[in-house]
Amino acid sequence: MSAGEALQTTLAAEHAAVFVYGALGGRTSREANPLLYGALSTAYAAHRARRDLLTRTILDLDVEPVASEPAYELPRMDSPRDVERAALDLERSCATTYAYLVANTAGQQRRLAVTALNEAAVRELVFRGTPETFPGLDEFTDR
């Protein structure tokens, strides 16, 4: 796979993350659960920024960035624990996507991917994840 294709795949994943985080944030309350609300708000902003950076990176390659889907499948969100678990699953998925991008890019694009992978791994911890030796690589998971 080319670096451009890997960037497009990653951008598609970020489109989904922004959509899902928007829905998760709508299921929380700043008053009732301020820590979860703050973590979701921070993650949402980070994924929006990453999505925008990927879009610019792809445009710099003179390629049309992949568009977002009209909607994405949403996880169960019946309780704050469901919301937190969904955010954790989303960050694990993003870490896997960024590990894939690391493997398929070089130079500045790889640096972007490594930084995003590290950020996703740290956000996993915020949502009660466990530290992983090799985040994003399920075959080496410590769970």
N, C-alpha and C positions, 0 to 999 in steps of 0.2 A: 504494500500500500504506500502511496506517496504521502509526503508531508502535508500537501494540500488536502488530500482526502481525510487524513487523520485530524487536521484542523477542523474540517467541515463536520466530522463525526462528533468532535468535542463541542463545537458550537451548537449542534443539535441537542446534545446532552444539557448544555447550559440553558438553552431555551426551555427545556422541560423543567430544569431545576428552578428557574425563576417562576414559572407557572405554579409548580407545586408549592414552593415556599410562600407564594402569595396566598394560596388557599390555606395552608397551615397557619399562617399569621392571622387569617380571618377567623380561625377557630380558637384563638387564644384571647386572653384579656390582660391588659396591662395592670389592671387592678387586682384580679384574682390570682394571676401567676406571673409576676413581673420578671422573674429570671428567665422563664421559658419565652415570654414575649420578647424580651431583649435579645436573647440568643437567636430567635427566629428572625427578628428585624436585622440583626447584624449579618446573619447568613444570607438573607435576601439581598441586602445591599452589596455584599461581596460577590454574589453570583451575577447580579446585574452588571457590576463593574467588569467582571471576568468575561461575561457575554459580550459587552461592548468592546473590550480589548481584542477578543477573538475576531469580532466582526471587522475591526480596523486592520488586524493582521491579515485577514483573508483578502480584504479590499486592496491592501498593499501588494498582494500577489496578482492583482488584476483579474480576480475571480469574483463571481457573484456569490455572496454568502448564502448558505442555506437558510430558508425562511423557517420561522416557527410554525408548528402545527396549530390549527384553530383551537384545539383542546388536548389535554393529556389525561390519562387515567389517574384518578386520585386514590390515595391509600385510605384506609379506615382512619377516621378522625373523631371518634365518639367520646374520647376523654383526653385530658392533658397527656397521659402516658402514651396513648395512641399517637398523638401529635409528635411527641418526643421520639418515639420509636420510628415513625415515618421520616423524621428529619435525620435520624441516625442512618437509616437505610439509604436515604438520598445521598448523604455524604459518602457513604461507602461506595455507592454507585459512581459518584463523581470521582472518587479516588481511583477507582478501577479505570475510568475513562482517561484520567490524566496519566496514569501509569502507561496506558496504551499510547498516549501522545508522546510521552518520554521516549518510548521504544521506537517511535516512527519519525522523530524529528532530530535536528541537530542545531547547534549554535544558539542564537537568540530564542528561537522557537522552543528548543529543549529547555532553556532556562525558564521560560514562561511556564512550561509544563511542570517542571520540578517545583517551582514556587507554588503553583496551584495545587499540586499533589500534597505538598506539605501543609498548606492551609486547610485542605479538606480533611487531612488526617487529624489536625488539631481540632477542627470543628466536630469531628466524630467524638472526641473526648468530652466536649461541651454537652453533647446529647447522650452521655453515659456509655460511650463506646470504650473499648479497651485499647491500650497502646499496642501497635503492631510493629514488628521488626521491619516488615516490607509492606507498608500500606498500599492498597490497591492491587495487590497480587494475591488473589484468593488461594492459590496453591501453596503459599507460604504463610497463611494466616496463623496467628497464635491462638485463635479461639478454640 
